[in-house]
Amino acid sequence: MKKTLAQVRGYDRSVQLLLANQFTINLGFYMLMPYLAQHLSGTLGLAGWVVGLVLGVRNFSQQGMFLIGGTLADRFGYKPLIVAGCLLRTAGFATLGLVDSVAALLAASAATGFAGALFNPAVRAYLAADAGERRVEAFALFNVFYQAGILLGPLVGMLLTGIDFRLTCLVSAAVFGLLSIVQIRALPTRRGRRTAATGVIGQWRTVLANRAFLLFAGAMTGAYVLSFQVYLALPLEVRRIGGAGESGTVAVALLFAASGLVTILGQTRITDWCRRHLTPGQALVRGLLFMGSAFVPLVAVSALPVPTEGSAGRWLLAAVPPLLAALLLAVGTMIAYPFEMDTVVRLADDRLVATHYGLYNTVCGIGITLGNLLTGASLDAARAAGVPALPWLALLALGLGSAAALHGLHRTGRLARPQPVGG
């Protein structure tokens, strides 16, 4: 951690503030969101489909609006969109804790999602601009602060929700409110480089004409589907074998804790090694290979008989293979992520960077949605057919396929040189 903090001190104040901002954003978000479904179904007594609708509206309003947020950031500057997103999330989170009507909850949920669409592309584009030639290292540090917020947020939220979920909402809103004030006062104004394209349609046409970027976004979608399985397939596998009791809850908690801790402790070291020994394209390919290989332990143990309920062997079978998978996914993400974010900037030729990030997030968000639907279907099919290895083999194949696609882009030079995006 000393080396990580020393690297942070080596950047301008704007970069340091953006890193602290991302930690705070995730702290405020994850202290609330893991407990929202229980509040809606338990405290408010809403039907399951209504709970799903409220949560789905948040996800859709964020994933579907990333392109809008990125476009606005390139037109009006990064700082106004970051501040606007934080202010909107302040209002949204406070509203979630104060209302009980479905219409108001849907509006608040949509606001919190759109807030993320406003500040996410702007933050990444701002970081890329101010880090300059040290973008890869800066994005490695960004991932450390990102994961630290994810790790700490649910713990704080658990303590607050134990008192009252409304308190959690108000504290989270206060975090975003304070963050908004700090950014208004301390974050310098920053604008990205523009192109000759005029108007929103011109910006979008420019980005959509960047074929190498679109191919890269499609290839990287597999990485996001794989990494999301820490929240979907791996916890379901733990519950399938270990049950829904306390031991299963402990095993699921280990997945998240181990994934976050290994990133915090290992990200900068892994990135330093990759920068010395690999090209960006090679790092991306190796990262996807690691992520695909994460499901090999689950394939290997799928043929083993499940031990009797309550035995130590059953708990180990429920906990260890998913834990190994989570660790390998974390390592693969650590290898790929800094170079992935840097590649988006290079393929954008350092112009309309926020718009590129916005479209990139939208493409990957669509991929996550489709990938989760297919993963869920394969989990159901595997249980019905008595073939427990099926979903893990599919995810392994996805990782290998994405790595092959990235290797093809790297081999043909499409990841190594900026693409002209002039309008």
N, C-alpha and C positions, 0 to 999 in steps of 0.2 A: 504493500500500500504506500510506503514511503516513496518508491519510484513513481507510482501513479500520481501522487500529489505533487512531486517535483516536476513531472511533465505538465501538469495543469498550470503550475506557476510560470512555466515558460511561455504561455500564450498571453495575448492581449486580454484586457479586461472584458471585452465583449464576448470572447470565446469562453472565458471562465464563467461569466454570467449565464451564458446559454447552457453550459453543462449543469450548473446549479439549478437553472430553471427546469431542465428536463427531469432531474431528480425530484424536484418539488411537484412538478406536474404529475409524475407517476405516483408519488406519495399520496397526493390528494385524491387521485383517481382510484387507486387500488385500496385505499382505506374505506371506500364506499361501495364500489361496484360488486365485490364478491358477496356482499350482504343484502343487495337490493332485492333479489328475487325472494329471499325469505321474508323481507319486510312486506313486499307486495302480496305474497300468498298467505303469510301468517298474520301479521299485524292488521293489514287492510282486508284480508280475506278474499282477495280477488281470485277468479277462476284461473286455471292453468293457462288457457289460451290467451287470456288478457295479459298475464305475466310475460308470456312469450312475445306477445305483440309489443309491449312496452320495451322490452330488451331488444327486440328486432328492429324497432324504429330507431333506436340509438345507433345500432350497428350500421343500418342502411344509410342514415343521414350522415354518418362519418365516411364510410367507404364510398358512397355514391357522390359525395361532394368534395372529395380530395382535389379533383381537377379544378373545380371552381375556386377553392382556397388557394391553390398554387397559381392560378391565373391572376387572381386579385393581388397576390403578393408580388408578382412580377410587374404589375401595373402601378401599384400604389406604394410599394416598398415593404420590406419584411417586418419592421417594427409595428406598424399599425395593425397588421394581421395577427401578430403574436399577441398584442395587447387585447385586440377585439376578441380573440378566441378565449383568452383567460377571463375576461369580463363576462362573456356569454356563459362560460362554464360556471362562474361564480353564481350567476342568476339561476342557472339550470339546477345545480346541486342544492341550492337553498330551497328552490321550489319543490324538489323531490321530497324534502323532509317536512314541508309545510302543508301540502295538499293531499287530498284523498280521492278526488274525482278522476275518472279515467281520462277525460279530455285534457285536464291540466297535467296529469302524469305523462301523457303522450307528448304534449308540447314541451315539457321540461326535458324529457328523454331525447326528443329531436334536437333541442337546443344544445344539450351536452355533446351529442354526436357531431353536430355542425361545428361546434367550437373546436373539436379536434381536427376537423377538416381545414379550419382556418389557420391554426398555428403549426400543425405538423410539417407541411411542405415548407413554410416560411422559416421555421427553426433550422431545418436541414440545409436549406439554401443559404441562409445567413451563416451557419457554421462553416459550410464549404467555402464561402466567399472570404471570410475573415481568417480562416486557417491557411489559405493559400496553398503552397507546396506541401504543407504538413497536414493535408486533409486526411490521409489514411490514419495517421496517429490520432488526429482529433476525433475521428469517428470511432476509433477504438475506445478512447476515453468516454465518448458519448454513450457507448454501449455499457460501460461500467456504471456510470451514473444512472442510466436507464434501468438497469437490473437492480441497482441498489434501492431505487424507489419502489420497484415491484416487490422486492423482498421485505421492505420495512412497512409499506402501506397496509397490507392485510393485518399485520400485528397490531398496529395502532388502531385500525378499524375494529378489530376484535375487542379491544379494551373499551372503546367508546360505545360500540353497539351493545356490549354487555350492560351498559347503563341505559341507553336509549338510542335507537337508530336515528331519530331526529337530531340528536346531538352530533352523531357522525356526519350527517348531511351539513349541518351548520358549520362544524369545524372544517370540513373539506371545502365548503364555500369560502370560509375565511382564509384558508390557505391560498386559494386561487385569487381572492381579492387582494391579499397582501402581495402576492406575486405580481399582480397587475400594477400595483403602485410602484413596486421596485423597478419594474421594467419601464414604466413611464418616466421615472426619474433617472435611471441609470443606464438603460440600454441605448447606445448610440443609434441614430438613424442610418439605415443601410438600404441601398437599392442594388439590384442585380443588373447585369448587362442586358440590354434589349437587342432586338433584331430590327430589320427594316419593316417587319410585318406590323400592320396597324390594326387595332381592334381585336376583340376577343377571338373572332373567327379566324383572323390572321394568325394569332398566336397558336391556336389549336391546329390550324393547317400546317404550320411550320413543324410542330412537334410530331404530328401524325405522318409527316413526310420523312421523318428520321427512321428509316427502316432498320438500321442496326440497333437503335434504341428499342424499338418495338420487339425485335427478335430477342434481345437481352431480357426485356421485361417478361416475355412469355416463358423463356427458359428458367428464370429465377422464380417463377410462380411455384414451381415444385418445392423450392426451399421453404416457402411460407406454409405450404400445406403440411410439409413434414414437421416443421417446428411447432405448428399449432397442435400437434398430436399430444404434446405435454398437457394440454387442457382437455383433450377429447379422448383419444383411443387409450392412452396409457392409464389415466385414472379409471376408465371403464374396465380395463383389464385387471387392475388392482382389485376393484370391487367384485369382478366376476370370480376371481380365485379366492380373495381374502375375505369377501363379504362386506356388508355395510356397517359393521360394528366399529368399535374404537380402534382395533388393530388396522382395519382398512383405512380409517381416517389418518392414522399416523403414517402409514405407507404413502398415501397420497401427498401428505404434507412434506414428506422427505423428497418427493419428486421436485416440488417447487423450490424448496430450500437448497437442495444440492445444485440444481440448475443455476440458481441465482448466485450462490456462493462461488462456484467454480468460475463463473464469468467475472465476478468482481476480483477474484484473486489471480486469474490467469490471462485475462484479455490482453493486457499490454505486453506481456511476455510473448504470447503466441504471435501477436501482430509484429513485434520486433523481429522475431525469427523468420516469419514469412516475408517480411520486407527484405531481409538479407539474402534469402535463399530462393525465393520464388518471384515470378512475374505476377502481376495482378490476375491475369487469366488463369495461370496455374493455381493460384491460391483459391480462386473461385471454384475450379474443378475439384480440387482436393476437399474443400469445404463441403460440397455436395456429396462427394463420395463418403465422407465421414457421416453425414446426415442419413444417407441411405443405409449405411452399415449399422446404424443405430438399432435397426429392427432385426438384425441377425440373431441376437440373443433370444428374442421372442420367438423367432422361427425355430431355433434350436430346442427350446424347452416346450414347444407346443405339443411335441409327441410324448412328453412325460405324463404319467398319471398324476392326477391331483390328489395330494395327501388328504388324510381325514381332517374334517373340520375341527378347528381348535388346536391343531398340532403346530409345533414350531416349523416343521417342514413346509406346511401350507403357507404360513406367513412369509417364510423366506422365498418361496416360489412366487408369491404375490408381489413381494417388494423388490427383490434383487434384479430380475430381468428388466422390469420397467425402469428401475433406477439406473441401470447401465445404459439403457436406451436414452434416458433423459440426459445423462452425462455426455454421451456421444453426440446427441443433438446439440448440446451446448457448445462442445468443442468445434463441431462443424460450423455452427453459427459464428463463433469467435474467429475462425479462420476466414470465413467469407465476408462477414458484414462490413468491415471497414473498406475492403476493396470493392464491394458491391456499391456502397454509397459513392465512392470515388469514381467508379466507372460511369455512373449516371451523369456526373458532372462532365466527365471527359466526352461522353457520347453526345451531350448537349452542346459541346464546344463552348462551355461556360456562358451560354446565353439561354434565357428563359429557364433557368435552373429550377425554380419553384414550380413552374408549369410541368416540367418533365417529372419532378418528384410527385406532383399531384396525379398525373396520369399513371405513373409507375405504381403508386399506392392503390389506385383504383383497379388497375389490371390485376395486381396481386390479391386485392380484396375479393374480387370476383372469383379468382382461382381458389382462394381459401373457402369461400362459400360452396362452390361446386365440389371441391376436394373433400370437404367435411360431409356433404351429402353422400358422396360415393363411399367414403370411409365408413360412415354409419351404416350404409346399406351392406357393405362387405362384412361388417361385424355381425349384423343380423343374419346374413347368408351363411357365415361361417358357423354360427351356433346351430342354425337349422340343419345344415349339412354335416355337422360333426367334423368340420375341417378347420380347426382353430388357427392354422398357419396362414389361411387365405388372406386376411387383411395385412398381415406383416409382410407377406410376399409381395402384395400389391404396392405397399409403401416402399419396400426395398427396390422394386422395379422403377417406381417413380423417381427415387433418388438417383439410380443409375442412368435413367433416361435423361434427367435434367443435367447430370454431369456430362453426359455424351453431347447434349446440345450445346452446353457451354464450351466444351472442348472444340466442337466444330467452329463456333464463333471465334474462339481464340486462335485456332489453327489458320483460319482464313484472314486473320488480322482485323476483324471487325470490332474487337474489344481494345485494340492497342492504339488506335488513332481516332482523334475527334472526327465527328461526322459534320459536314457543312449543313447548317440549319438556317442559313440566311434567307430572308424573305424578300 
